[in-house]
């Protein structure tokens, strides 16, 4: 029997009707295949939050000012954000990464300095990143995951913070999945009415301005420094057979970028929730992803990944600890 058949057999013989644990059974199978074992384990879970600013925010695509990016990073550092709460609750090691915030953080605070530039460029005028900047961001993401792997981490989630990053994500989704840009644009941090119409008009203009040919070029033109760094981190985690916990709309745009660069990375990804951000479910459908949670979240930061982690643990625990019919002396069906 193949490993997949052995895992399925082990799952099916647990003391329950076949399929009765639903999504947990799919997760157990996927994790066993990622780790190439019948007895998977979750070690030193980590979550990296990548923060960066976006030049396009100068055009007013978000109702929030750009300063909110660095202010929220300071909130992460102080332990006061939702992601801090959920990581503490679930014993997940949280790291905050400055991928490209337009701010000089004080020395000595616990922010990983991976700054490639002080924000991406204004896409209305020029590509978000040069090819070199995009490559540097991808490599820094890879290096950060290598550091976590060296500490024994084999399950890693990713979050983000960046005013304007739903716009970048909508553009990536539009380009990679060939979905009309109007269907990819959501409220983000709260765009409504005239503001939403303006955001739509700007993104449509940007989408028609460029014609990148490769996944890397597409990411450089339409992405952001935190999205590119997250994509690189996901690629490295996949290469190392780590479990990749994908958060919401922006993290899924990074995952979509990573999968377009390296399709095999998709098998290592667990999509943690279906966001309330318009377009996210279409993006998940485009990657044939069945999300673990449906909680109407649209916060980002990695919150969905941290909230889904206990269910990932439950999938591994039932596979390893639940009795089989034979072990328990329980009669199986004829």
C-alpha positions as CSV (number, residue, x, y, z in Angstrom):
1,X,0.0,0.0,0.0
2,X,1.1,3.6,-0.6
3,X,1.5,5.9,2.4
4,X,-1.8,7.6,1.3
5,X,-3.6,4.3,1.4
6,X,-2.1,3.4,4.7
7,X,-3.1,6.7,6.3
8,X,-6.6,6.4,4.9
9,X,-6.8,2.9,6.3
10,X,-5.7,4.0,9.7
11,X,-8.2,6.9,9.7
12,X,-11.0,4.7,8.5
13,X,-10.4,2.0,11.2
14,X,-10.7,4.5,14.1
15,X,-13.7,3.9,16.4
16,X,-16.2,6.0,14.4
17,X,-18.1,5.7,11.2
18,X,-16.0,6.3,8.1
19,X,-15.8,10.1,7.4
20,X,-17.5,11.0,10.7
21,X,-14.7,13.4,11.7
22,X,-15.1,15.3,8.4
23,X,-12.5,18.0,7.7
24,X,-10.3,16.7,10.6
25,X,-9.9,13.4,8.6
26,X,-8.8,15.4,5.5
27,X,-6.3,17.4,7.7
28,X,-4.9,14.2,9.2
29,X,-4.4,12.7,5.8
30,X,-2.7,15.9,4.4
31,X,-0.4,16.3,7.4
32,X,0.6,12.6,7.4
33,X,1.5,13.0,3.7
34,X,3.4,16.3,4.3
35,X,5.5,14.7,7.0
36,X,5.7,11.3,5.2
37,X,4.6,9.4,8.2
38,X,1.7,7.5,9.8
39,X,2.4,9.3,13.1
40,X,2.8,13.0,12.5
41,X,3.7,15.5,15.2
42,X,3.5,19.3,15.5
43,X,6.6,20.9,16.9
44,X,7.4,24.5,18.0
45,X,4.5,26.2,16.1
46,X,5.5,29.7,14.9
47,X,3.6,32.6,13.3
48,X,5.3,35.3,11.4
49,X,3.5,38.6,10.9
50,X,5.0,40.6,8.0
51,X,4.4,44.4,7.9
52,X,5.0,46.8,5.1
53,X,3.6,50.0,3.6
54,X,2.2,50.5,0.1
55,X,2.9,53.5,-2.2
56,X,-0.6,53.0,-3.7
57,X,-2.1,54.1,-0.3
58,X,-1.0,57.7,-1.3
59,X,-3.9,57.5,-3.8
60,X,-6.4,57.0,-1.0
61,X,-7.4,53.4,-1.6
62,X,-7.8,52.9,2.1
63,X,-9.8,55.2,4.5
64,X,-7.0,54.7,7.1
65,X,-3.7,56.7,7.0
66,X,-0.4,55.0,6.3
67,X,0.8,55.6,9.8
68,X,-1.6,52.9,11.1
69,X,0.9,50.3,9.7
70,X,3.8,51.2,12.1
71,X,1.4,52.0,14.9
72,X,-0.1,48.5,14.7
73,X,3.4,47.0,14.6
74,X,4.0,48.8,18.0
75,X,0.7,47.3,19.2
76,X,1.9,43.8,18.2
77,X,5.2,44.5,20.1
78,X,3.2,45.6,23.2
79,X,1.2,42.4,23.0
80,X,-2.2,44.1,22.6
81,X,-3.4,43.0,19.1
82,X,-5.8,40.1,18.4
83,X,-2.9,38.0,17.0
84,X,-1.1,38.4,20.3
85,X,-4.1,37.1,22.2
86,X,-4.7,34.1,20.0
87,X,-1.0,33.1,19.9
88,X,-0.7,33.3,23.6
89,X,-3.8,31.2,24.0
90,X,-2.5,28.5,21.7
91,X,1.2,28.6,22.7
92,X,2.3,29.7,19.2
93,X,5.6,31.6,19.0
94,X,4.9,35.0,17.4
95,X,7.5,37.1,15.5
96,X,6.8,40.5,14.0
97,X,8.8,41.3,10.8
98,X,9.4,44.7,9.3
99,X,9.4,43.8,5.6
100,X,9.1,47.4,4.4
101,X,7.4,49.8,6.8
102,X,7.9,53.5,6.1
103,X,9.1,54.2,9.7
104,X,12.3,53.8,11.7
105,X,11.5,51.6,14.7
106,X,13.4,52.2,17.9
107,X,16.4,50.1,18.5
108,X,16.0,47.2,20.9
109,X,12.3,46.4,20.3
110,X,11.4,42.9,19.3
111,X,10.8,43.5,15.6
112,X,12.8,41.5,13.0
113,X,14.4,44.0,10.7
114,X,14.1,42.6,7.2
115,X,13.3,46.0,5.6
116,X,13.9,45.9,1.8
117,X,12.6,49.5,1.3
118,X,10.4,52.0,3.1
119,X,7.3,50.7,1.4
120,X,6.5,49.6,-2.2
121,X,6.1,52.2,-4.9
122,X,2.9,53.8,-6.1
123,X,1.5,51.3,-8.7
124,X,-0.5,54.1,-10.4
125,X,2.9,55.5,-11.6
126,X,5.3,52.6,-11.6
127,X,5.6,48.9,-10.6
128,X,5.2,48.2,-6.9
129,X,8.7,46.7,-6.7
130,X,11.7,46.4,-8.9
131,X,12.7,42.8,-9.8
132,X,15.6,43.0,-7.4
133,X,13.5,44.3,-4.5
134,X,10.9,41.5,-5.1
135,X,13.7,38.8,-5.2
136,X,15.3,40.3,-2.1
137,X,11.9,40.1,-0.2
138,X,11.3,36.5,-1.4
139,X,14.8,35.5,-0.2
140,X,14.4,37.2,3.2
141,X,11.1,35.3,3.7
142,X,13.0,32.1,2.9
143,X,15.8,33.0,5.3
144,X,13.3,33.7,8.2
145,X,11.7,30.3,7.7
146,X,15.1,28.6,7.7
147,X,15.8,30.2,11.1
148,X,12.5,28.8,12.5
149,X,13.1,25.4,11.0
150,X,16.6,25.3,12.7
151,X,14.8,25.7,16.0
152,X,12.7,22.5,15.3
153,X,9.6,24.3,14.0
154,X,7.5,22.1,11.6
155,X,4.3,24.0,11.5
156,X,4.2,27.7,10.6
157,X,1.5,30.3,10.0
158,X,1.8,33.7,8.3
159,X,0.0,37.0,8.8
160,X,0.4,40.6,7.7
161,X,-0.1,44.3,8.4
162,X,0.0,46.9,5.7
163,X,-2.5,49.7,4.9
164,X,-3.3,49.3,1.2
165,X,-2.5,45.6,1.0
166,X,-6.1,44.4,0.1
167,X,-5.6,46.5,-3.1
168,X,-2.4,44.7,-3.9
169,X,-4.0,41.4,-3.2
170,X,-7.0,42.1,-5.4
171,X,-4.7,42.9,-8.3
172,X,-2.7,39.7,-7.8
173,X,-6.0,37.7,-7.6
174,X,-7.3,39.4,-10.8
175,X,-4.1,38.6,-12.7
176,X,-3.4,35.1,-11.5
177,X,-7.0,33.8,-11.7
178,X,-8.2,35.9,-14.7
179,X,-11.2,37.2,-12.7
180,X,-12.5,40.7,-13.6
181,X,-10.9,43.2,-11.2
182,X,-14.3,44.5,-10.1
183,X,-15.1,41.1,-8.6
184,X,-11.8,41.0,-6.7
185,X,-12.2,44.2,-4.8
186,X,-13.6,44.3,-1.3
187,X,-14.0,46.7,1.5
188,X,-10.6,46.2,3.0
189,X,-10.3,48.3,6.1
190,X,-13.7,49.8,5.5
191,X,-14.1,51.3,2.0
192,X,-17.7,52.2,1.3
193,X,-19.8,54.3,-1.1
194,X,-17.8,56.9,-3.0
195,X,-14.6,55.7,-1.4
196,X,-15.2,52.2,-2.7
197,X,-16.0,53.5,-6.2
198,X,-12.7,55.5,-6.2
199,X,-10.8,52.4,-5.1
200,X,-12.3,50.4,-7.9
201,X,-11.6,53.0,-10.5
202,X,-7.9,53.3,-9.4
203,X,-7.4,49.5,-9.3
204,X,-8.9,49.1,-12.7
205,X,-6.6,51.8,-14.1
206,X,-3.6,50.0,-12.5
207,X,-4.6,46.6,-13.8
208,X,-4.7,48.0,-17.4
209,X,-1.4,49.7,-17.1
210,X,0.9,46.6,-16.9
211,X,1.3,43.3,-18.7
212,X,3.8,41.2,-16.7
213,X,4.6,37.8,-18.2
214,X,5.9,35.6,-15.4
215,X,4.6,34.9,-11.8
216,X,7.7,36.7,-10.4
217,X,7.1,39.8,-12.6
218,X,3.4,39.8,-11.6
219,X,4.3,39.7,-7.9
220,X,6.8,42.5,-8.4
221,X,4.4,44.7,-10.4
222,X,1.2,44.3,-8.3
223,X,2.3,43.0,-4.9
224,X,3.8,44.5,-1.8
225,X,7.0,43.8,0.2
226,X,5.1,41.9,2.9
227,X,3.3,39.8,0.3
228,X,6.5,39.0,-1.5
229,X,8.3,38.1,1.7
230,X,5.3,36.0,2.8
231,X,5.3,34.2,-0.6
232,X,9.1,33.4,-0.2
233,X,8.5,32.2,3.4
234,X,5.7,29.9,2.2
235,X,8.0,28.5,-0.6
236,X,10.8,27.8,1.9
237,X,8.4,26.1,4.4
238,X,7.0,24.0,1.6
239,X,10.5,23.0,0.4
240,X,11.2,21.9,4.0
241,X,7.9,19.9,4.3
242,X,6.6,22.1,7.0
243,X,2.9,22.6,7.5
244,X,1.9,26.0,6.1
245,X,-1.0,27.7,7.8
246,X,-2.5,30.2,5.4
247,X,-4.6,33.1,6.9
248,X,-7.1,35.2,5.0
249,X,-7.3,37.4,1.9
250,X,-3.8,38.9,1.8
251,X,-2.0,35.7,3.0
252,X,-4.0,33.8,0.4
253,X,-2.7,36.2,-2.3
254,X,0.8,35.4,-1.1
255,X,0.0,31.7,-1.3
256,X,-1.5,32.2,-4.8
257,X,1.7,33.9,-5.8
258,X,3.8,31.1,-4.3
259,X,1.8,28.4,-6.0
260,X,2.1,30.1,-9.4
261,X,5.9,30.2,-8.9
262,X,6.1,26.6,-7.6
263,X,2.8,24.6,-8.0
264,X,4.0,21.7,-5.6
265,X,3.9,24.2,-2.7
266,X,0.1,23.9,-2.7
267,X,0.1,20.4,-1.1
268,X,1.8,21.8,2.0
269,X,-0.8,24.5,2.6
270,X,-3.7,24.4,5.0
271,X,-6.2,27.2,4.3
272,X,-7.4,28.2,7.7
273,X,-10.6,30.2,7.0
274,X,-12.8,31.8,4.5
275,X,-12.6,35.5,5.0
276,X,-15.5,38.0,4.9
277,X,-13.4,40.0,2.4
278,X,-15.1,40.0,-0.9
279,X,-13.3,37.7,-3.4
280,X,-11.6,35.5,-0.9
281,X,-13.8,32.5,-1.5
282,X,-13.2,32.8,-5.2
283,X,-9.5,32.9,-4.5
284,X,-9.8,29.8,-2.4
285,X,-11.8,28.1,-5.2
286,X,-9.1,29.0,-7.6
287,X,-6.6,27.0,-5.5
288,X,-9.1,24.2,-4.8
289,X,-8.9,25.0,-1.1
290,X,-11.4,23.8,1.5
291,X,-11.0,26.2,4.4
292,X,-11.1,24.9,8.0
293,X,-13.1,27.8,9.5
294,X,-16.0,30.1,8.4
295,X,-16.0,32.8,11.1
296,X,-16.7,36.0,9.0
297,X,-13.2,37.2,9.9
298,X,-11.5,40.0,7.9
299,X,-8.8,41.2,10.2
300,X,-5.6,39.7,8.8
301,X,-2.6,39.6,11.2
302,X,-2.6,35.8,11.0
303,X,-5.6,35.6,13.3
304,X,-7.4,32.9,11.3
305,X,-4.3,30.7,11.2
306,X,-3.9,31.0,15.0
307,X,-7.6,30.2,15.6
308,X,-7.5,27.2,13.3
309,X,-4.3,25.7,14.9
310,X,-6.2,23.8,17.7
311,X,-8.2,22.0,15.0
312,X,-4.9,21.1,13.2
313,X,-3.7,19.7,16.6
314,X,-7.0,17.8,17.0
315,X,-6.5,16.2,13.6
316,X,-3.0,15.0,14.5
317,X,-4.1,13.9,18.0
318,X,-7.0,11.7,16.8
319,X,-4.8,10.0,14.3
320,X,-2.2,9.2,16.9
321,X,-4.3,8.6,20.0
322,X,-7.8,7.4,19.1
323,X,-8.3,3.7,19.3
324,X,-9.0,1.5,16.3
325,X,-12.0,-0.9,16.4
326,X,-9.5,-3.7,16.9
327,X,-7.6,-2.0,19.8
328,X,-10.9,-1.2,21.6
329,X,-12.5,-4.5,21.1
330,X,-15.5,-2.7,19.4
331,X,-17.3,-4.5,16.6
332,X,-16.9,-2.8,13.2
333,X,-19.6,-2.8,10.6
334,X,-20.0,-6.0,8.6
